[in-house]
Amino acid sequence: MVRRFDYWIRAGRRTDTFLLEFAGSPDGGRKGMYGKILKRMVMEIKKAISNTIAAGWKGLLLLCLAAFFFGSFFVSCHIRKAYADRTLENTFGRGETDYKRISVFFSPKSEMDREQMIMLRNELTRQLGSSSSVDTEHMETVFIDAYEAKVQIPLSYQHTFLQVDASFVGGHYFDFHTMTFLRGGAFHEDDSMHDGAVISESLAFALFGSKDCVGKTVWIEEKGIRICGVVEDRKGYDSRMANPETQKIYLPYVLTGQLSEQPEVTAYELLLPETLDGFALKNVDELFSVNRYDREASLREKEIYIVEETDRFRMLPLLKTAAGLQKRMIKPVPVAFPDWENERIIAENRMLLVYLIRFGIVVLFLFCIPGSENMAERRTRSR
């Protein structure tokens, strides 16, 4: 331990000599200012290391706890950047009105289809129009939505035949889900032909051997579909855990009418104005006739699951999720989550773990500080 301490002292002296020369260099005031700042930083680090060594194992423990504590902030910032992006809210929420993003997931038994989606839109428009807190006359966009149905379909091109995961989507799906387009672009619900498709990069290579395939036609049950865009594959640990299959195709939901088996809508996403605290979630609950006094039982009875996405990764919502974790383990949610929601659940659990670790570090830090300071003082006096 003493040898290591002497090593740091000798290294610190050499660093001091270099920084003093750098601080007094005739190249200008900026270099001198930077040198003084670096010298102060090195002095503080030397002081912290010497105190840690003097404090013994408790000091080393404090140093490790501090490293873990500040490292947890980088992890939480990475999760928020990846999953708590507010680009959609900021794009449609220009002005004084705040917007909230809410997702609704249905059981496969719900038999939700496009006609029911249109009915939900009309009912929600009526609700917001009758509310005194929403100025629909001066708002460019009152709300936007998107919906998705997933099924496996046979896909063919020339002599290549594949069974791939297909997402039949409608509304502003590509606004809700940010994707990196390598070629072409997205299709829209208002397109007249409804014959476009977006495929993943890996599916493009499996079918065509290249991602330069925009304009080519693939076949789904004798129906020709034109490729209008190629998106980058989802990467990362969360994506592989949620669904290791990367060959995917996105199709307009209206094409489900031409399939032999029509898939039901399992996910419905909304972006609503938050004129009052809890206003958006209240309207969604009213839309699906959810009993707010016994909300959890009502959601299970209707076999739906509602998630407020905008504030999902903040501390208070995470604590509420942790409080209801035991009930969810005993009575699983009777819905089929899409891949992107499973990714967010994984990130949500990781974020909750980060907060728990951070809390434990604070407790240990407060517990170890008095002992480490007393030990450092005793060793200094003995020398």
NORBEL-V744690 format. One record per backbone hydrogen bond with DSSP energy under -1.0 kcal/mol. NH is the residue of the N-H (numbers start at 1). CO is the residue of the C=O. Records with the same first field share a line. If there is no record, write none. Layout:
BEGIN
NH->CO  CO
END
This chain:
BEGIN
5->1
6->2
7->3
8->4
9->5
10->6
11->7
12->8
13->9
14->10
15->11
16->12
17->13
18->14
19->15
20->16
21->17
22->18
23->19
24->20
25->22
32->28
33->29
34->30
35->31
36->32
37->33
38->34
39->35
40->36
41->37
42->38
43->39
44->40
45->41
46->42
47->43
48->44
49->45
50->46
51->47
52->48
53->49
54->50
55->51
60->56
61->57
62->58
63->59
64->60
65->61
66->62
67->63
68->64
69->65
70->66
71->67
72->68
75->71
76->72
77->73
78->74
79->75
80->76
81->77
82->78
83->79
84->80
90->86
91->87
92->88
93->89
100->272
102->270
103->307
104->268
105->305
106->266
107->303
110->107
117->113
118->114
119->115
120->116
121->117
122->118
123->119
124->120
125->121
126->122
127->123
128->124
129->125
130->126
136->134
144->271
146->269
147->170
148->267
149->168
151->166
153->164
155->162
156->219
157->160
160->157
162->155
164->153
165->247
166->151
167->249
168->149
169->251
170->147
172->145
175->172
176->172
177->173
182->230
183->230
185->228
191->188
197->226
198->250
199->229
200->248
201->231
204->200
205->201
206->202
207->203
208->204
213->211
215->227
216->213
218->225
219->156
220->223
225->218
226->195
227->216
228->197
229->197
230->183
231->199
232->180
240->236
241->237
242->238
243->239
249->165
250->198
251->167
253->169
255->252
256->253
257->254
258->255
259->256
265->112
266->148
267->148
268->104
269->146
270->102
271->144
272->100
274->98
279->276
282->278
283->279
284->280
285->281
286->282
287->283
288->284
290->285
298->294
299->295
300->296
301->297
302->298
304->299
305->105
307->103
309->101
310->101
312->309
314->311
318->314
319->315
320->316
321->317
322->318
323->319
324->320
328->324
329->325
330->326
331->327
335->333
336->106
342->338
343->339
344->340
345->341
346->342
347->343
348->344
349->345
350->346
351->347
352->348
353->349
354->350
355->351
356->352
357->353
358->354
359->355
360->356
361->357
362->358
363->359
364->360
365->361
366->362
367->363
368->364
369->365
372->368
373->369
374->370
375->371
376->372
377->373
378->374
379->375
380->376
381->377
382->378
383->379
END
